[in-house]
Amino acid sequence: GEVIERYDFDNNVCLEPIIRVEPVYPEIAKANNIQGTVKIRFHISIDCTIDNLTIIQNLSPECDNAALDVMKRLSELIKKYWKNCEDKTEETEIIFKLY
Protein backbone atom coordinates (compact mmCIF):
# COMPACT_ATOMS: atom_id res chain seq x y z
CA GLY A 1 0.00 0.00 0.00
CA GLU A 2 2.13 2.89 -1.21
CA VAL A 3 -0.85 4.92 -2.46
CA ILE A 4 -4.22 5.39 -0.79
CA GLU A 5 -6.63 7.11 -3.13
CA ARG A 6 -9.31 9.24 -1.45
CA TYR A 7 -12.69 10.59 -2.46
CA ASP A 8 -15.01 13.05 -0.74
CA PHE A 9 -18.46 11.62 -1.42
CA ASP A 10 -20.24 14.51 0.32
CA ASN A 11 -18.76 17.05 -2.10
CA ASN A 12 -18.27 14.64 -5.01
CA VAL A 13 -14.56 15.42 -5.49
CA CYS A 14 -11.32 13.48 -5.62
CA LEU A 15 -8.86 14.32 -2.85
CA GLU A 16 -5.09 14.19 -3.02
CA PRO A 17 -4.02 10.62 -2.30
CA ILE A 18 -1.92 9.63 0.66
CA ILE A 19 1.46 8.39 -0.57
CA ARG A 20 3.83 6.53 1.73
CA VAL A 21 7.09 4.92 0.67
CA GLU A 22 9.14 3.00 3.23
CA PRO A 23 12.92 2.71 2.88
CA VAL A 24 14.60 -0.63 2.39
CA TYR A 25 16.91 -0.98 5.40
CA PRO A 26 20.40 -1.77 4.05
CA GLU A 27 21.68 -5.11 5.36
CA ILE A 28 25.10 -3.65 6.21
CA ALA A 29 23.41 -0.92 8.28
CA LYS A 30 21.37 -3.57 10.13
CA ALA A 31 24.47 -5.65 10.78
CA ASN A 32 26.28 -2.60 12.18
CA ASN A 33 23.25 -1.43 14.18
CA ILE A 34 23.16 1.90 12.33
CA GLN A 35 20.06 3.91 13.17
CA GLY A 36 19.12 7.51 12.67
CA THR A 37 17.79 10.04 10.22
CA VAL A 38 18.72 11.15 6.72
CA LYS A 39 17.48 14.66 5.88
CA ILE A 40 16.94 15.53 2.24
CA ARG A 41 16.21 18.88 0.62
CA PHE A 42 14.40 18.77 -2.71
CA HIS A 43 12.58 20.96 -5.20
CA ILE A 44 9.06 20.20 -6.41
CA SER A 45 7.75 21.90 -9.54
CA ILE A 46 4.19 22.84 -10.44
CA ASP A 47 4.09 19.78 -12.74
CA CYS A 48 4.83 17.66 -9.61
CA THR A 49 8.36 16.80 -10.72
CA ILE A 50 10.83 16.34 -7.87
CA ASP A 51 14.47 17.23 -8.54
CA ASN A 52 17.59 18.73 -6.93
CA LEU A 53 17.77 16.05 -4.24
CA THR A 54 20.41 17.07 -1.70
CA ILE A 55 21.33 15.21 1.46
CA ILE A 56 21.65 17.80 4.22
CA GLN A 57 22.13 15.31 7.07
CA ASN A 58 23.72 11.99 6.30
CA LEU A 59 23.74 8.76 8.29
CA SER A 60 25.84 6.25 6.34
CA PRO A 61 26.50 5.82 2.62
CA GLU A 62 24.12 2.84 2.47
CA CYS A 63 21.30 4.59 4.34
CA ASP A 64 21.84 7.78 2.36
CA ASN A 65 21.43 5.81 -0.90
CA ALA A 66 18.33 4.04 0.46
CA ALA A 67 16.83 7.44 1.38
CA LEU A 68 17.51 8.75 -2.13
CA ASP A 69 15.82 5.63 -3.53
CA VAL A 70 12.75 6.44 -1.41
CA MET A 71 12.66 9.95 -2.83
CA LYS A 72 12.99 8.67 -6.40
CA ARG A 73 10.06 6.27 -5.87
CA LEU A 74 8.07 9.02 -4.16
CA SER A 75 8.80 11.30 -7.11
CA GLU A 76 7.33 8.75 -9.54
CA LEU A 77 4.17 8.35 -7.45
CA ILE A 78 3.66 12.08 -6.88
CA LYS A 79 4.07 12.75 -10.59
CA LYS A 80 1.47 10.06 -11.34
CA TYR A 81 -1.13 10.74 -8.64
CA TRP A 82 -0.94 14.38 -7.55
CA LYS A 83 -2.58 17.12 -9.55
CA ASN A 84 -1.88 20.38 -7.70
CA CYS A 85 1.74 21.00 -6.82
CA GLU A 86 3.40 24.25 -5.85
CA ASP A 87 6.81 25.33 -7.05
CA LYS A 88 8.84 25.16 -3.83
CA THR A 89 11.82 23.70 -2.02
CA GLU A 90 11.15 21.41 0.94
CA GLU A 91 12.97 19.16 3.36
CA THR A 92 12.02 15.70 4.55
CA GLU A 93 13.41 13.13 6.96
CA ILE A 94 13.84 9.43 6.22
CA ILE A 95 14.14 7.55 9.51
CA PHE A 96 16.04 4.30 9.89
CA LYS A 97 15.16 2.54 13.14
CA LEU A 98 15.72 -1.05 14.10
CA TYR A 99 12.85 -2.58 16.06
LINLIN-V998564 format. One record per pair of residues at least 4 apart in sequence whose ideal C-beta (glycine too) atoms are under 7 Angstrom apart, sorted by the first residue. I is the first residue (numbers start at 1). J is the second residue. D is the distance in Angstrom with one decimal. If there is no record, write none. Layout:
((I/J/D) (I/J/D))
This chain:
((2/19/6.4) (2/20/6.2) (2/21/5.7) (2/77/6.3) (3/17/5.2) (3/19/5.4) (3/77/6.0) (3/81/5.9) (4/17/5.9) (4/18/4.3) (5/17/4.7) (6/15/4.0) (6/17/6.0) (6/18/6.8) (7/14/5.7) (7/15/6.5) (8/13/5.1) (8/15/5.6) (16/82/6.0) (17/81/4.8) (19/74/6.5) (19/77/5.0) (19/78/6.4) (19/81/6.5) (21/70/5.0) (21/73/4.9) (21/74/4.9) (21/77/7.0) (23/66/4.7) (23/67/6.1) (23/70/4.8) (23/94/5.5) (23/96/6.6) (24/66/5.6) (25/29/6.2) (25/30/5.6) (25/96/6.2) (26/62/3.6) (26/63/6.1) (26/66/5.5) (27/31/6.2) (28/32/6.3) (28/62/5.3) (29/34/4.0) (29/60/5.8) (29/62/5.1) (29/63/5.3) (29/96/6.5) (30/98/6.6) (33/98/6.7) (34/59/6.6) (34/60/5.1) (34/63/6.4) (34/96/6.9) (35/96/5.6) (35/97/5.3) (35/98/5.6) (36/59/4.6) (36/96/6.1) (37/57/6.5) (37/59/6.7) (37/93/5.0) (37/94/6.9) (37/95/5.2) (38/55/6.3) (38/57/6.4) (38/58/6.3) (38/59/5.0) (38/63/5.7) (38/64/5.6) (38/67/3.8) (38/94/4.7) (39/56/4.8) (39/57/3.7) (39/91/6.0) (39/93/5.3) (40/53/5.9) (40/54/6.7) (40/55/5.7) (40/56/6.8) (40/67/6.1) (40/71/5.8) (40/91/6.8) (40/92/5.6) (40/94/6.8) (41/54/4.7) (41/56/5.1) (41/89/6.4) (41/91/4.9) (42/50/5.4) (42/52/6.0) (42/53/5.0) (42/71/6.4) (42/90/6.2) (43/51/5.5) (43/52/4.2) (43/89/5.0) (44/48/6.7) (44/50/5.3) (44/85/5.5) (44/88/6.1) (44/90/6.6) (45/49/4.6) (45/85/6.7) (45/87/5.6) (46/85/5.6) (46/86/6.7) (46/87/4.9) (47/85/7.0) (48/78/5.1) (48/79/5.0) (48/82/4.8) (48/85/4.1) (49/79/6.2) (50/71/6.7) (50/75/3.8) (50/78/6.4) (53/68/6.0) (53/71/5.5) (55/64/5.5) (56/91/6.8) (58/64/5.0) (59/63/4.2) (59/64/6.3) (59/96/6.4) (60/64/6.6) (61/65/6.4) (62/66/6.4) (63/67/6.3) (63/96/5.2) (64/68/6.6) (65/69/6.5) (66/70/6.8) (67/71/6.7) (67/94/3.9) (68/72/6.4) (69/73/6.5) (70/74/6.1) (70/94/5.5) (71/75/6.2) (72/76/6.9) (73/77/6.6) (74/78/6.0) (75/79/6.2) (76/80/6.4) (77/81/5.8) (78/82/4.9))
